[in-house]
Amino acid sequence: MEVEFNQEVDETKFQMDSVKDIRKDGCRLRLSVKGDFNEILKRLNEYPIKNLSIEDSSLEEIFMEYYT
């Protein structure tokens, strides 16, 4: 999931059980999510969002997660 906000946000606000990795680049966060999206969506609702993109994991990412 990649989220672009209207302003910079504190990425630590998105540290939760269903978020496995967070990468920040200015006003963008890239979140690797596994599990329930509801908690994340509730948190996202607290901020003005400019753009939101949700993609399925690639086959390579799935294998790497499974074997690591």
Salt bridges, closest charged atoms under 4 A:
GLU2 OE2 - ARG28 NH1 3.12
GLU2 OE1 - ARG30 NH1 3.60
GLU4 OE1 - ARG28 NH2 3.52
GLU4 OE2 - LYS50 NZ 3.86
GLU8 OE1 - LYS24 NZ 3.34
GLU11 OE1 - LYS24 NZ 3.43
ASP21 OD2 - ARG23 NE 3.03
GLU46 OE2 - ARG43 NE 3.68
GLU65 OE2 - LYS34 NZ 2.96
